């Protein structure tokens, strides 16, 4: 495992995610176990973007495995914390979307609305692509996040907004997606249109519903090309509509006919775990085809059995009502059950009407606006304490943190490091200040990503940074910072421009002021410079000269 590349880890996780969604329960658990091994390897390496993507795949796989859903909770929490810490906005928005899906699986529709509002608000602005990932990979992650949000909106029955969000995902996938991403997007869009059509039928808009069904059927035809090159496990000589329940159902709902019955019978009994939404859509499509062929009683039994099978499931509130409506309408063919069926349908309908579609939509808009305002407020607060060039904490934030640590009695041990860039002046002289700024941003990201969550990194001015490592001995801090030096040294030349790090680190003494500890760290840094740079120098207490420590004057920020 340690010999494979980061790209292979992510690619294999994508494959497992695709395979797991179309496997038996045993197969799903096998793919989860392998994905967990990939995650462990990614965490050992520590590259934040790779860890985030593996966390996302491992959580998503659990959400589609019926008896593993609860085990997704710690992964989703870790994904949200990890992406927030490393400023990975797109993956953080996706974490909110997956938490929304998890909330629906637990019947918590209100929580799902809140999560999806957070995710949407984060993707409102024109985001700057992550250069470390590359434009295409970043676009694919953005499309995935938008699609995951669209799926939650679909499950909530907020189809107009789901359509808009999936349209944004379509634009990204068209620019950067491969066959698998295109196939996944088209299948998800097909699923959304079918749910929308069934919802429109319930309010008497039959013509609009028929238009949605026809569009879904056209997508089911168009997906055949990318499907053949996707990661989905498949039988090569059979069309996708005979292997993907939602695609086969699209054709049947667009034009119910007896010819669809054999295919739908196969699709609803596939040798793999089938999601509740697929079961409902296929059952409704098959029942209509059975009625068209004069087999009404069989359609009634099919719908009744499907309702009983999904009694405990809460993940598809809108589709469940469509299923109840279909059953109630068909029991006219079996008058003994008519009253009970209509009563059940009325109960299901009233439950939804308690919070009508329009109220839900308005609630979502309100929470979305609140999330936007909260993001703006947070952004203003961050700007006051953030270096605009690197995104790290600024001098003011460092002073506040250091003073807070100094006033905490049990903060010891505390290591303080001063970081200076070797060769940075040459970058500005030989290249340009714009390229110098790029180098500073690259170094800032590397510093933040190679240290612990609890460590505090700030740009103090020019090409100097300060790191606070609470709860860490001097030896442990020196070892951690040495890994950071090595990480910068291994950066590609086009990113680092040959710049390396000289770091001085010291242990905070009792009763020491901020200026005194920074002065000692500065002296240690200059020792690292004198010894050739690209290294860490640690000053232990035994190295003190007894002289009065001068007050360190930081450089002016650029």
For each residue, the residues with C-beta under 8 A, 3 or more apart:
1: 4 37 38 41
2: 41 44
3:
4: 1 8 9 41
5: 8 9
6: 9 10 42 45 47 50
7: 10 11
8: 4 5 11 12
9: 4 5 6 12 13 38 41 42 50 54
10: 6 7 13 14 50 53 54
11: 7 8 14 15
12: 8 9 15 16 34 38
13: 9 10 16 17 35 38 39 53 54 57 58
14: 10 11 17 18 57 180 231
15: 11 12 18 19 231
16: 12 13 19 20 31 34 35 38 57 61
17: 13 14 20 21 31 35 57 60 61
18: 14 15 21 22 180 184 230 231 232 233
19: 15 16 22 23 27 31 231 232 233
20: 16 17 23 27 28 31 32 35 61 64 65
21: 17 18 61 64 232
22: 18 19 232 233 272
23: 19 20 26 27 28 30 31 233 272 273
24: 27 28 271 272 273
25: 28 29 65 66 67 273
26: 23 29 30
27: 19 20 23 24 30 31 272
28: 20 23 24 25 31 32 61 64 65 68 273
29: 25 26 32 33 65 68
30: 23 26 27 33 34
31: 16 17 19 20 23 27 28 34 35 61
32: 20 28 29 35 36 58 61 62 65 68
33: 29 30 36 37
34: 12 16 30 31 37 38
35: 13 16 17 20 31 32 38 39 54 57 58 61
36: 32 33 39 40 58
37: 1 33 34 40 41
38: 1 9 12 13 16 34 35 41 42 54
39: 13 35 36 42 43 51 54 55 58
40: 36 37 43 44
41: 1 2 4 9 37 38 44 45
42: 6 9 38 39 45 47 50 51 53 54
43: 39 40 46 51 54
44: 2 40 41
45: 6 41 42 50
46: 43 51 449 450
47: 6 42 50 51 449
48: 51 52 82 86 88 449
49: 52 53 86 88 91 130 132 133
50: 6 9 10 42 45 47 53 54
51: 39 42 43 46 47 48 54 55 82
52: 48 49 55 56 79 82 83 86 88 91
53: 10 13 42 49 50 56 57 91 141
54: 9 10 13 35 38 39 42 43 50 51 57 58
55: 39 51 52 58 59 75 78 79 82
56: 52 53 59 60 79 91 94 95 98
57: 13 14 16 17 35 53 54 60 61
58: 13 32 35 36 39 54 55 61 62 75
59: 55 56 62 63 72 75 76 79 98
60: 17 56 57 63 64 98
61: 16 17 20 21 28 31 32 35 57 58 64 65 68
62: 32 58 59 65 68 69 71 72 75
63: 59 60 69 72 98 101 102 105
64: 20 21 28 60 61 273 275
65: 20 25 28 29 32 61 62 68 69 273
66: 25 69 273
67: 25
68: 28 29 32 61 62 65 71 72
69: 62 63 65 66 72 102 105
70: 73
71: 62 68 74 75
72: 59 62 63 68 69 75 76 98 102
73: 70 76 77 102
74: 71 77 78
75: 55 58 59 62 71 72 78 79
76: 59 72 73 79 80 95 98 99 102
77: 73 74 80 81
78: 55 74 75 81 82
79: 52 55 56 59 75 76 82 83 91 95 98
80: 76 77 83 84 92 95 96 99
81: 77 78 84 85 453
82: 48 51 52 55 78 79 85 86 88
83: 52 79 80 86 87 88 89 91 92 95
84: 80 81 87 92
85: 81 82 453
86: 48 49 52 82 83 448 449
87: 83 84 391
88: 48 49 52 82 83 91 92 130
89: 83 92 93 122 123 127
90: 93 94 123 127 130 138 141 142 145
91: 49 52 53 56 79 83 88 94 95 141 145
92: 80 83 84 88 89 95 96 122
93: 89 90 96 97 118 119 120 122 123 145 149
94: 56 90 91 97 98 119 141 144 145 148
95: 56 76 79 80 83 91 92 98 99 119
96: 80 92 93 99 100 115 116 118 119 122
97: 93 94 100 101 115 116 119 145 148 149 151 152
98: 56 59 60 63 72 76 79 94 95 101 102 148
99: 76 80 95 96 102 103 115
100: 96 97 103 104 111 112 113 114 115 116 119 149 152
101: 63 97 98 104 105 112 148 151 152 155
102: 63 69 72 73 76 98 99 105 106
103: 99 100 106 108 109 111 112 115
104: 100 101 107 108 109 112 152 155 156 314 315 316 317
105: 63 69 101 102 314 315
106: 102 103 314
107: 104 314
108: 103 104 111 112
109: 103 104 112 113 156 317 355 360
110: 113 114
111: 100 103 108 114 115
112: 100 101 103 104 108 109 115 116 152 155 156
113: 100 109 110 116 117 156 360 363 364 367
114: 100 110 111 117 118 367
115: 96 97 99 100 103 111 112 118 119 152
116: 96 97 100 112 113 119 120 149 152 153 156 364
117: 113 114 120 121 364 367 368 370 371
118: 93 96 114 115 121 122 371
119: 93 94 95 96 97 100 115 116 122 123 145 148 149
120: 93 116 117 123 124 149 165 368 371
121: 117 118 124 368 371 372 374 375
122: 89 92 93 96 118 119 371 375
123: 89 90 93 119 120 127 142 145 146 149
124: 120 121 372 375
125:
126:
127: 89 90 123 142
128:
129: 133 135 138 139
130: 49 88 90 133 138
131: 134
132: 49 445
133: 49 129 130 137 138 141
134: 131 137 138
135: 129 138 139 176
136: 139 140 176
137: 133 134 140 141 176
138: 90 129 130 133 134 135 141 142
139: 129 135 136 142 143 172 175 176 177
140: 136 137 143 144 172 173 176 177 181
141: 53 90 91 94 133 137 138 144 145
142: 90 123 127 138 139 145 146 172
143: 139 140 146 147 169 172 173 176 177 181 185
144: 94 140 141 147 148 169 181
145: 90 91 93 94 97 119 123 141 142 148 149
146: 123 142 143 149 150 165 166 168 169 172
147: 143 144 150 151 166 169 184 185 188
148: 94 97 98 101 119 144 145 151 152
149: 93 97 100 116 119 120 123 145 146 152 153 165
150: 146 147 153 154 162 165 166 169 188 192
151: 97 101 147 148 154 155 162 188 192
152: 97 100 101 104 112 115 116 148 149 155 156
153: 116 149 150 156 158 159 161 162 165 364
154: 150 151 157 158 159 162 191 192 195 196
155: 101 104 112 151 152 277 315 316 317 318
156: 104 109 112 113 116 152 153 317 318 360 364
157: 154 195 199 317 318 357 360
158: 153 154 161 162 357 360 361 364
159: 153 154 162 163 192 195 196 199
160: 163 164 361
161: 153 158 164 165 361 364
162: 150 151 153 154 158 159 165 166 192 196
163: 159 160 166 167 192 196
164: 160 161 167 168
165: 120 146 149 150 153 161 162 168 169
166: 146 147 150 162 163 169 170 185 188 189 192
167: 163 164 170 171
168: 146 164 165 171 172
169: 143 144 146 147 150 165 166 172 173 185
170: 166 167 173 174 185 189
171: 167 168 174 175
172: 139 140 142 143 146 168 169 175 176 177
173: 140 143 169 170 176 177 181 182 185
174: 170 171 177
175: 139 171 172
176: 135 136 137 139 140 143 172 173
177: 139 140 143 172 173 174 180 181 182 185
178: 181 182 229
179: 182 183 225 226 227 228 229 230
180: 14 18 177 183 184 226 229 230 231 232
181: 140 143 144 173 177 178 184 185
182: 173 177 178 179 185 186 226
183: 179 180 186 187 223 226 227 229 230 232 240
184: 18 147 180 181 187 188 230
185: 143 147 166 169 170 173 177 181 182 188 189
186: 182 183 189 190 219 222 223 226
187: 183 184 190 191 223 244 246 247
188: 147 150 151 166 184 185 191 192
189: 166 170 185 186 192 193 216 219
190: 186 187 193 194 216 219 220 223 246 247 250
191: 154 187 188 194 195 246 277 281
192: 150 151 154 159 162 163 166 188 189 195 196
193: 189 190 196 197 212 213 215 216 219 250
194: 190 191 197 198 212 213 216 246 249 250 253 281
195: 154 157 159 191 192 198 199 277 281 318 319 322
196: 154 159 162 163 192 193 199 200 209 212
197: 193 194 200 201 208 209 210 211 212 213 216 253
198: 194 195 201 202 209 281 284 319 322
199: 157 159 195 196 202 203 318 322 357
200: 196 197 203 205 206 208 209 212
201: 197 198 204 205 206 209 322 325
202: 198 199 321 322 325
203: 199 200
204: 201
205: 200 201 208 209
206: 200 201 209 210
207: 210 211
208: 197 200 205 211 212
209: 196 197 198 200 201 205 206 212 213
210: 197 206 207 213 214 254
211: 197 207 208 214 215
212: 193 194 196 197 200 208 209 215 216
213: 193 194 197 209 210 216 217 250 253 254
214: 210 211 217 218 254
215: 193 211 212 218 219
216: 189 190 193 194 197 212 213 219 220 250 253 254
217: 213 214 220 221 250 251 253 254 255
218: 214 215 221 222
219: 186 189 190 193 215 216 222 223 250
220: 190 216 217 223 240 241 246 247 248 250 251
221: 217 218 224
222: 186 218 219 225
223: 183 186 187 190 219 220 226 227 240 247
224: 221 227 228 239 240 241
225: 179 222 228 229
226: 179 180 182 183 186 223 229 230
227: 179 183 223 224 230 232 234 240 244
228: 179 224 225 234 236
229: 178 179 180 183 225 226
230: 18 179 180 183 184 226 227 234
231: 14 15 18 19 180
232: 18 19 21 22 180 183 227 243 244
233: 18 19 22 23
234: 227 228 230 238 240 243
235: 238 243
236: 228
237:
238: 234 235 242 243
239: 224 242 243
240: 183 220 223 224 227 234 243 244 247
241: 220 224 244 247 248 250 251 263
242: 238 239 248 263 266 267
243: 232 234 235 238 239 240 247 267 270
244: 187 227 232 240 241 247 248 267
245: 248 249 267 268 270 274 278 279 281 282
246: 187 190 191 194 220 249 250 277 278 281 282
247: 187 190 220 223 240 241 243 244 250 251
248: 220 241 242 244 245 251 252 260 263 264 267 282 285
249: 194 245 246 252 253 264 267 278 281 282 284 285 286
250: 190 193 194 213 216 217 219 220 241 246 247 253 254
251: 217 220 241 247 248 254 255 260
252: 248 249 255 256 257 260 264 285 286 288 289
253: 194 197 213 216 217 249 250 256 281 284 285 288
254: 210 213 214 216 217 250 251
255: 217 251 252
256: 252 253 260 285 288 289 291 292
257: 252 260 289 292 293
258: 261 289 292 293
259: 262
260: 248 251 252 256 257 263 264 285 286 289
261: 258 264 265 286 289 290 293
262: 259 265 266
263: 241 242 248 260 266 267
264: 248 249 252 260 261 267 268 282 285 286 289
265: 261 262 268 269 286
266: 242 262 263 269 270
267: 242 243 244 245 248 249 263 264 270 282
268: 245 264 265 274 279 282 283 286
269: 265 266
270: 243 245 266 267 274
271: 24
272: 22 23 24 27
273: 23 24 25 28 64 65 66
274: 245 268 270 278 279
275: 64 278 279
276: 279 280 310 313 315 316 319
277: 155 191 195 246 280 281 315 316 319
278: 245 246 249 274 275 281 282
279: 245 268 274 275 276 282 283 306 309 310
280: 276 277 283 284 306 310 316 319 320 322 323
281: 191 194 195 198 245 246 249 253 277 278 284 285 319
282: 245 246 248 249 264 267 268 278 279 285 286
283: 268 279 280 286 287 302 303 306 323
284: 198 249 253 280 281 287 288 303 322 323 326
285: 248 249 252 253 256 260 264 281 282 288 289
286: 249 252 260 261 264 265 268 282 283 289 290 299 302
287: 283 284 290 291 299 300 302 303 326 330
288: 252 253 256 284 285 291 292 299
289: 252 256 257 258 260 261 264 285 286 292 293
290: 261 286 287 293 295 296 298 299 302
291: 256 287 288 294 295 296 299 330
292: 256 257 258 288 289
293: 257 258 261 289 290
294: 291
295: 290 291 298 299
296: 290 291 299 300 330 333
297: 300 301 333 334
298: 290 295 301 302
299: 286 287 288 290 291 295 296 302 303 330
300: 287 296 297 303 304 327 330 331 333 334 337
301: 297 298 304 305
302: 283 286 287 290 298 299 305 306
303: 283 284 287 299 300 306 307 323 326 327 330
304: 300 301 307 308 327
305: 301 302 308 309
306: 279 280 283 302 303 309 310 323
307: 303 304 310 311 323 324 327
308: 304 305 311
309: 279 305 306
310: 276 279 280 306 307 313 320 323
311: 307 308
312:
313: 276 310 316 320
314: 104 105 106 107 317
315: 104 105 155 276 277
316: 104 155 276 277 280 313 319 320
317: 104 109 155 156 157 314 320 321 352
318: 155 156 157 195 199 321 322 352
319: 195 198 276 277 280 281 316 322 323
320: 280 310 313 316 317 323 324 348
321: 202 317 318 324 325 345 348 349 352
322: 195 198 199 201 202 280 284 318 319 325 326
323: 280 283 284 303 306 307 310 319 320 326 327
324: 307 320 321 327 328 344 345 348 349
325: 201 202 321 322 328 329 345 349
326: 284 287 303 322 323 329 330
327: 300 303 304 307 323 324 330 331 341 344 345
328: 324 325 331 341 342 344 345
329: 325 326 332
330: 287 291 296 299 300 303 326 327 333 334
331: 300 327 328 334 335 337 338 341 342
332: 329 335 338
333: 296 297 300 330
334: 297 300 330 331 337 338
335: 331 332 338
336:
337: 300 331 334 340 341
338: 331 332 334 335 341 342
339: 342 343
340: 337 343 344
341: 327 328 331 337 338 344 345
342: 328 331 338 339 345 346
343: 339 340 346 347
344: 324 327 328 340 341 347 348
345: 321 324 325 327 328 341 342 348 349
346: 342 343 349 350
347: 343 344 350 351
348: 320 321 324 344 345 351 352
349: 321 324 325 345 346 352 353
350: 346 347 353 354
351: 347 348 354
352: 317 318 321 348 349 355 356 357
353: 349 350 356
354: 350 351
355: 109 352 359 360 363
356: 352 353 359 360
357: 157 158 199 352 360 361
358: 361 362
359: 355 356 362 363
360: 109 113 156 157 158 355 356 357 363 364
361: 158 160 161 357 358 364 365
362: 358 359 365 366
363: 113 355 359 360 366 367
364: 113 116 117 153 156 158 161 360 361 367 368
365: 361 362 368 369
366: 362 363 369 370
367: 113 114 117 363 364 370 371
368: 117 120 121 364 365 371 372
369: 365 366 372 373
370: 117 366 367 373 374
371: 117 118 120 121 122 367 368 374 375
372: 121 124 368 369 375 376
373: 369 370 376 377
374: 121 370 371 377 378
375: 121 122 124 371 372 378 379
376: 372 373 379 380
377: 373 374 380 381
378: 374 375 381 382
379: 375 376 382 383
380: 376 377 383 384
381: 377 378 384 385
382: 378 379 385 386
383: 379 380 386 388
384: 380 381 396
385: 381 382 393 394 396 397 400
386: 382 383 391 392 393 394 397
387: 390 391 392 393 394 458 459 557
388: 383 391
389: 437 440 441 459 558
390: 387 440 441 444 459
391: 87 386 387 388 441 444
392: 386 387 444 447 448 457 458 459 465
393: 385 386 387 397 398 401 456 457 458 459
394: 385 386 387 397 398 458 459 557
395: 398 399 458 459 460 461 554 557
396: 384 385 399 400
397: 385 386 393 394 400 401 458
398: 393 394 395 401 402 456 458 460 466 468
399: 395 396 402 403 514
400: 385 396 397 403 404
401: 393 397 398 404 405 456 458 468
402: 398 399 405 406 416 468 514
403: 399 400 406 407 514
404: 400 401 407 408
405: 401 402 408 411 414 468 470 508
406: 402 403 411 508 512 513 514
407: 403 404
408: 404 405 411
409:
410:
411: 405 406 408 414 470 508
412: 508 510
413: 471 472 473 474 507 508
414: 405 411 468 469 470 471 472 507 508
415: 468 469 472 473 474 476 477 505 506 507 508
416: 402 466 467 468 469 505 506 507 508 517 518 521
417: 466 467 468 469 477 481 503 504 505 506 521 536
418: 460 464 465 466 503 504 505 518 521 522 524 525
419: 447 464 465 466 467 501 502 503 525
420: 463 464 501 502 503 525 529
421: 424 439 440 443 463 464 499 500 501 502
422: 499 500 501 502 529 533 534
423: 426 427 497 498 499 500 533
424: 421 427 428 436 439 440 463 499
425: 428 429
426: 423 429 430 498
427: 423 424 430 431 435 436 439 497 498 499
428: 424 425 431 432 433 436
429: 425 426
430: 426 427
431: 427 428 435 436 497
432: 428 435 436
433: 428 436 437
434: 437 438
435: 427 431 432 438 439 497
436: 424 427 428 431 432 433 439 440
437: 389 433 434 440 441
438: 434 435 441 442 495
439: 421 424 427 435 436 442 443 495 496 497 499
440: 389 390 421 424 436 437 443 444 459 463
441: 389 390 391 437 438 444 445
442: 438 439 445 446 491 495 496
443: 421 439 440 446 447 465 488 496 499 501
444: 390 391 392 440 441 447 448 457 459 465
445: 132 441 442 448 449
446: 442 443 449 450 484 487 488 491
447: 392 419 443 444 450 451 457 465 467 484
448: 86 392 444 445 451 457
449: 46 47 48 86 445 446
450: 46 446 447 483 484 487
451: 447 448 455 457 467 469 480 484
452: 455 469 480
453: 81 85
454: 469 470 471
455: 451 452 467 468 469 470 480
456: 393 398 401 467 468 470
457: 392 393 444 447 448 451 465 466 467
458: 387 392 393 394 395 397 398 401 465 466 467
459: 387 389 390 392 393 394 395 440 444 464 465 557
460: 395 398 418 464 465 466 554 555 557
461: 395 464 554 555 556 557 558
462: 555 556 557 558
463: 420 421 424 440
464: 418 419 420 421 459 460 461 554 555
465: 392 418 419 443 444 447 457 458 459 460
466: 398 416 417 418 419 457 458 460 518 521
467: 416 417 419 447 451 455 456 457 458 481 505
468: 398 401 402 405 414 415 416 417 455 456
469: 414 415 416 417 451 452 454 455 472 476 477 480 505
470: 405 411 414 454 455 456
471: 413 414 454
472: 413 414 415 469 476 477 480
473: 413 415 476 477 507
474: 413 415 477 478 505 506 507 538 540
475: 478 479 538
476: 415 469 472 473 479 480
477: 415 417 469 472 473 474 480 481 505 507 538
478: 474 475 481 482 505 536 538
479: 475 476 482 483
480: 451 452 455 469 472 476 477 483 484
481: 417 467 477 478 484 485 503 505 536
482: 478 479 485 486 535 536
483: 450 479 480 486 487
484: 446 447 450 451 480 481 487 488 501 503
485: 481 482 488 489 500 501 503 534 535 536
486: 482 483 489 490
487: 446 450 483 484 490 491
488: 443 446 484 485 491 496 499 500 501
489: 485 486 500 501 534
490: 486 487
491: 442 446 487 488 495 496
492: 495 496
493: 496 497 498
494: 497
495: 438 439 442 491 492
496: 439 442 443 488 491 492 493 499 500
497: 423 427 431 435 439 493 494
498: 423 426 427 493
499: 421 422 423 424 427 439 443 488 496
500: 421 422 423 485 488 489 496 533 534
501: 419 420 421 422 443 484 485 488 489 533 534
502: 419 420 421 422 525 528 529 533 534 535 537
503: 417 418 419 420 481 484 485 525 528 535 536 537
504: 417 418 520 521 522 523 524 525 526 527 528 536 537 538 539
505: 415 416 417 418 467 469 474 477 478 481 521 524 536 537 538 539
506: 415 416 417 474 517 520 521 524 538 539
507: 413 414 415 416 473 474 477 540 541
508: 405 406 411 412 413 414 415 416 512 517
509: 512 516 517 541
510: 412
511:
512: 406 508 509 516 517
513: 406 516 517
514: 399 402 403 406 517 518
515: 518 519 551 552
516: 509 512 513 519 520 549 551
517: 416 506 508 509 512 513 514 520 521
518: 416 418 466 514 515 521 522 552 554
519: 515 516 522 523 549 550 551 552
520: 504 506 516 517 523 524 539 549
521: 416 417 418 466 504 505 506 517 518 524 525 539
522: 418 504 518 519 525 526 552
523: 504 519 520 526 527 539
524: 418 504 505 506 520 521 527 528 537 538 539
525: 418 419 420 502 503 504 521 522 528 529 537
526: 504 522 523 529 530
527: 504 523 524 530 531 537 539
528: 502 503 504 524 525 531 533 535 536 537
529: 420 422 502 525 526 533
530: 526 527
531: 527 528 535 537
532: 535
533: 422 423 500 501 502 528 529
534: 422 485 489 500 501 502
535: 482 485 502 503 528 531 532
536: 417 478 481 482 485 503 504 505 528
537: 502 503 504 505 524 525 527 528 531
538: 474 475 477 478 504 505 506 524
539: 504 505 506 520 521 523 524 527 543 544
540: 474 507 543
541: 507 509 544
542:
543: 539 540
544: 539 541
545:
546:
547:
548:
549: 516 519 520
550: 519
551: 515 516 519
552: 515 518 519 522
553:
554: 395 460 461 464 518
555: 460 461 462 464
556: 461 462
557: 387 394 395 459 460 461 462
558: 389 461 462
